[in-house]
C-alpha cells in the first residue's frame, strides 16, 4: 500500500451511460474515505458521462482501454497496456464489474501479480451465454471475494458458477438518504405541475432503461387494466434505451396516450420521483438490486414490484408496497388499484419505504461494508506475507 492508502483499481466493461452499475460505482468511490483509499477506474468502453466528470473532478484517474472483442489483435495490445498499468501502480485490490472484466480483465490482473481480486455480481446472470458460465467457473479461483448485490443474486450465481460460500458477501446498493428526501406538499405540487400533471392526479411511475428484461409491456398493460378503476391515473416513464421510441409510439396510440409522459434520460431524477404517487418496477428476469427502487423508497413512495432479483428484499409485501408475480399484468393492476383506493394505507406504506431505505439501504452503510471488506482483504494479505515459509516463528 503506497502512502499508507489502499490502492484500488475498478475494472468495468462500459461506462458510457448513467445506468445502475455506473451510478453504483460512482457513489461507491465518492463514499470511500480518501484517507484510506486511492481509487482508479479502467473501462473497456469509455463515453461521455456526467458521472465520470464528477469522478475526475475528485481526482480519480479514469482510463479508457478500448476492447470490443477479447480475441483480436487490439485486445492483446490493450492487455499489455493494462498489465503495465497494474504493475506500475501496484494496486492492492482489483475489483471487476461485468463479464469482460470478470474474465479478460481478471486474467490480466492476475498475470500482473494482483492477489486480491474482487468480483461484483450485479444480476442473476440469466442473460449470460454458456461459454461465459464456463469461463466464470474456470477462473473463480482467481478471486479472493465475490460481492453479491442481493441474496437472490447470491443464490443464483452460487448455483450457476459453483462458487464457494466462504468467499461470498452480500452488500446491497445504497441510496443517499440525505439527498433523496420525502417532498413537501408544495414540492410535490410543483413537481407534478412541471410534468403537466394536476395536483389531484394519481401518478404511477417507473424508472428503468427501455430494455427487454425490464418488461415495460407488463407495466403499461397493467395500467390499461387499472384505468377504469383510477379515473385520475397518469403515467410517468423515466429512462432511455433502445426500446424507448417503440414504447412511446405504442403507448401514445393507446388509451394511456394523453395520460403518459416519457422523460428519456434525466440528469436529476428527484423531481420525477416527487411527482409520483406509486413507484413500480416490472422486470421479468435478470434483475439484481435496483437503485431506482430504493431511491423511490427514500422519497416515501409505496412500491409495486415484480418478484424478480432483489425486489422482494427491498420491498416487504404488505409493509411498504406489494410484490407481485413476474409477467402478471392482472395482479399488478390489482395492486395499483389497491394503492389508489386506500390513501391512508398508501401513506403508511410510503412512510415504511422511507424507514427501510434509511435503516437498511443507506449509502453510508453500503460504503462502510465495502470498506470492511477491503481492509479485511489487505490485512489478510499482509498476514500471509508475514508468515515464515516453514511455518515457524
N, C-alpha and C positions, 0 to 999 in steps of 0.2 A: 504494500500500500504506500504510494508516494505521498509525501507531505502529510502522512497520517490519515489521509482520507481513503475510503474505499472507492476504487475506480470501477465504474460500471459502464459497459457498452451494451446498449439496447439495439438488437438487430430486428428489423421489421420489413416484411415483404414490400409494402407500399405505404406511401404517406402523401397522398395527393387529394384527399378529401377529409371532411371533418366527421368521419364515421366513429362508431363506438370504440374500436380499439385505438384509433388515433387519439381520440379525446381522453381515453383512459391513460395512455402513455404520457400524454402532455400533463395531465393532472398529477400523475404519479411523480414525474420528475420535478414538477413545481412544488410538490408537497414533501419531498425528501430534504432532509437538513443539508444545506451546503457546507456545514462544518464537518459533517460525517461522510458525505458522498460527493464525488465528482462524476457527472453523468455525460455520456456522449451517445449520439444516435447515428446509426448507419441504416439506410434504406435502399432497397434494390429497385425502387420505382419512386423517384422524388418529383413532387409537383409543387405548385404554388399553394400555400396553405396558411391561413392566419395562425393556426396552432404552432406551426414551425416558426413563424415570425416571432411569436411570443417566446418560444424556447431560445431562439438566437439572441433575443433581447436580454435574456437572463444569462447569457454567456455560454450556453450549451452548444458544443460543436455538433452540427448536423451535416452529414456527408452522404452524398448520393453515389452509389456504385451501380450503374445500370446493368441489371441482369434480367433478361427476359426469359431465356431458357438456360438450364444448367448444363447442357451438353453441347454447346457450341464454342468456338474459339474465344469469343468475347468473355464467356463465363470463366475461362481459365485465366484470362488477363485480370478480370475483376477479383478472382480468387486470390491471385498473387498480391494485388493491392490491399485486400482485406487482411491477408496473412501478415503482410509487412506492417500494416497499421496496428494490428493487435500486438505484435512483438515489440514495436516501437513504444507503444504506450503502456504495456504491461498491465492490462486490465485484470482486476481481481475476479470479476464476475462478468460473464456474457449472458444476457437474457434474450431469448428468441420469441418472436411473435409470428405466427402463421407458418404454413407448410415449408416454403423455401428456406426460411430462416432456421426451421427445426431440423432440416436435413443438410442442404448445401452449406448454410451458414454455420451450423453446429460442427460439421466435419472440419471446416477450415479453422474454426476457433480451437478445436481440439488439436489439430496439427500445429497450431501456433503455440500450444502449451498451456492453454487455459484449462484449469482443473474444475472450476466452479461454474458449470453450465446450468442455466435455469430455463425451463420451457414454460411459457404461459399459454395455457389451453383456454381458448375463448368461446368454444362452442362444442356441441356433442359430436362433431365430425361426420355428420351424415352425408355431407357433400364431397367428402374425400374419395379419391379414386383408389382402387385396390392396391396399386403399387405404392401409394402414399402410406397406406397402412403397413405394407411390407417393410418399407424403409423405416418408419417410425419404430416398428418392433425391433429391427436390427440395430438401430442407433440409440435405443433408450438407455443403454448402459453408459453412454457419454454424460448423461445428465445427473447432477447432484440433487436436483429438486424439480418438481413439476407443480406449478401453481394452477389450481383449478378455480374457475370463476364462480362455480356453484357446485353443490353436491350432485345435482343431476349430471353435470358435465363430468364430475369425478367418476361417477358410476359408469357412464357410457365410455369414457376414454380408457379407464382401467380395463374394462371388458374387451374393447377393441384392440388396444395396443399392448395389453398384458403387462401393465405397469405394476411394480411393487408398491404396496400401500405405504411402506415406511418412507418413501421419498415424495409423498404427495401431501400438499397442504391446500386447503380451500380458503381463498381470500376473495370476498365479494367486492364488486365495484363500489366506489364511494361517490357520494354527491356532496357538493359544497352547500351545506345546510344554512350557512350564513348568507349565501348569495341567492339560493333558491328558497324564497320565503313565501309564506301564505300572504296573498294580496289583501289589501284593504278593500272595502266595498267600492271606494272610488277608483282604485287601481283596476279592479275587475271591470267596472263600468267603462272606463277609458279604453282598456284593452279590447273589450268587445266592440266598442264603437269604431275603433281604428280598423278592425277587420270587417266592418259592415254589419255587425250583429247588433240586435237590440238588447237592452239590459235584461229583459224577461225571457230571452231565447234560451233554450236548453242546448248547450253546445257539447257535442260528443267529438272528442279529438283523438288523433293517433299521430305519433311521431315515429317515423320509420322510413328507411330508404325504400324506394319503389323497386323491390327485387322479388323474384318469385317466392322465396321462402317466407316472406313477410305476410303473404296471403291477404292482400288488401281486398281481394274479391269477397272474402268472408266478412270483413268489416263493412263494406258497402252493402252487401246482401242483407246483413243483419239490420242495418239502418233502414233499408227499404221495408223490411218486415215490421220494424218498430214504429215506422212513421204514422200509421193510423192511430196509434195509442199516444203519440207525442206530437201534438199539433205544432208546438213551438220548436221542433227539432231543427238544429243547424249542424253542419258538418265541417270540421277543420282537419285537413290532411297536411301535415308538415313533413317535408323531406323531398329530396331529389332522387334521381335514379333512372335506370334505363326504361322502366315501365311507366314513368310519370305521364308522358303525353298520352299513352294508350288509356290509362285510367281516367285522366282528366276528360278526354273525349267521351268515354263510356258513361261517366257519371253525369256529365252535362246533358246527355241525351236522355237521362232517366228523370224520374220524379225528384231525385235529390239535386238535380242541376241548379235550380235557383237557390238552394239552401247550402251549397257547398263552396268552400274556399280552399284552394290549393296554394300553398305559400312557396313551394320549391324550397331550396336550401336557405336557411336563415342564419345570420351571424349571432343573434341572441334569441334563444328560444323562449325566454321567460315571459314576454308579453303574450306569446301564443298560449302558453300554459295557463296564464292568469285568465285568459278568456274562456277556458273550458269549464264545464260542469262535471264531466266524467272523462277519465283517461282510459284509452284502450290500447291493447297490443294483441295481434291475432296471428302469430306465426304458426305454420303447420309443421315445421321441422327445423332442426339445426340452430336452435336458439341457445344462447349462453346465459348471460345475466344482463338484462337490458339497462343501460344508462338512462334511457328515456323513461322507463317505468319508475325508477327511484327518483328521478327529477320531478315527475308528475306527483309522486307521493310527497315529496318535500314541500311542494306548494299547496298541499292539502286537498288533493283530489281523491274521490272514491275511484277505484280501478275495476275494470273488467278485462281480464286477460285469459288467453288460452293456456291450457296445462301442458306447456312445452318448455323444455330447458328449465331455467331457474325462475320462471314466472311465479310458480306456486311457492317458492321460497321467499320472494319479495311480497307477494300478495297473499294474505291469510284469508281463505274463503269465509265470507260472512263477517269478518272483522273489519278489514279496510277495503273490501270490494268482493268481487266474485271471480272464481276460477272456473272456466267452462271447458268442455272437451274441445280439442282442435278440430277445425273444419266443420263446426256445427253452428251454422248461422242462426238457426231457430233458437237454440239455447242462449246464444249470445244476445239475440234480440230480447228475449225474456229478461235477461239480466239488466239490459239497458232500461227497459220499461220499469223494472223494479227500482232502480236508482231514481228515475224520474218521478215515480208515483209516491215515493216516501222521502220528502225533502229532509225530514228530521233525521231519519236513519242515514241518509246520504251524507248529511253534515257530520254525523258521528263517525262515519267511515272515513271521511276526509281528515278529521282530527286524528284518527288512528293511523292513517297513512303518514301524516307528519311525524307522529311519535315513533313509528317504526323506522322511518328514514333517519331520524336523529339518533336513535338508540342503537340501530343495527348496521346502518349503511352510510355512515358519515365518511367524508373524505379523510378526516383525521384518523379514523380507525383503520381505513384501508392502508394509508401510508405507514402507520405505526406497525401494522402486521408485516408489511414488506420490509420495513427496517429491521424488525426482529429476525426475519429470515436471513437477510443479507449479512447481518452481524454474526448470526449463528454459523453460517457457512464459512465466513472468513476466520472465525475463531477456531472452528473445527479444522480448517486447512492449516492454520498455524500450529495447532497441537500435533497434527500428523507430521509436519515438517520437523518439529522439535523432538520427536521420538527417536532414540538411538536405533540404528539398523538392526542390532542384535537383541533389541527389546530390553536392554539393561540400562540402569541409571548410571 
